[in-house]
Amino acid sequence: METVIGFTALAISILIGMGAMGVAIGMGLLGGKFLEGAARQPEMVPMLQVKMFIVVGLLDAVAMIGVGIALFFTFANPFIAQYQAAVGG
């Protein structure tokens, strides 16, 4: 059972870490492209800013879904019940 809990903890850390890294890279690229667009056409800044904030919200939603899945595996791990049923304990 300790192996199942250990592998679950490892999977949770990878899930949160990769999600955070992906969001950070995405926001960095998005911010850079926004600044490039604002420098090229300053009159378009309000429209670009609204679209940028919408995409940032969607990126944050992806990270929060990963955190939600990680919390599910942390507190209501379905693999422990399957392990106990297989072992018979």
N, C-alpha and C positions, 0 to 999 in steps of 0.2 A: 504494500500500500504506500510505503514511503516513496517508492519509485514513481508511482502514478502522480503523487503530489509534487514530487521534484520535477518531473517532466512537464506537469501543468504549470508550475511556476516559471519554468524556462520558456514555455510557449507564451505565457502572459507577458513576460518581459520582452520577448521578441516582437510580439504583437504591438505593444505600446511603443517600443523603441522605433520600429520600422514605420509605424503610423506617424509618429512625431517627426521623424526624419523626412518622410515624404511630404508632409505638410510644410515643413520648413523650406525644403527645396522649392516646392510649388509657390509659396508666398514670396520667396526671393526672386524667382523668375517673373512672377506677376508684378511685383513692385518695380523691377528693372524695366520691364516692358511698359508699364504705366509712365514711368519717368521719361522713357524715350519718346512715347507718344505725346506727352505733355510738352517736351522740349521742341518737338517738330511742329505741333499745332497747338499753341497755347489757348486758342479760342475753344478747343474741344475738351478742355480739362473737366468742366462739370459733368459732361456726359461720360467721359472715361472714368471719372471717379466713382460715379454711381455703379457702373458695370464692374469696376474693380471690387467695390465693397460687396456686391452680390456674390462674386466668385470667391472672395475671402470667406464669406459666410458658408458657402458650400464646402470649401476646404476644411473649415473648422468642424463642420458636421461630420465629415469623414473621420476625423480624429476622435470625435466624441462617440461615434458608433464603435470604433475600436476600443475605447475605454469602457464602454458599456459591455461589450462582449468579454473583455478581460475581467471586469467585475463579476459577470455571471460565472465565469469559470473559477474565479477566486472563492465565491461564497456559495455557489450551488453547483458544484462540480458533478456532472453526470457520469464521469468516468469512474468515480469512486464506487458508485452503486453498481456499475457493470463489473468492476473488479471484484467486489464483495460477492456478487451473484455467481461469478465464474469460479471463485475459490470456494464458495459455500460457507462464508463466514459472515 
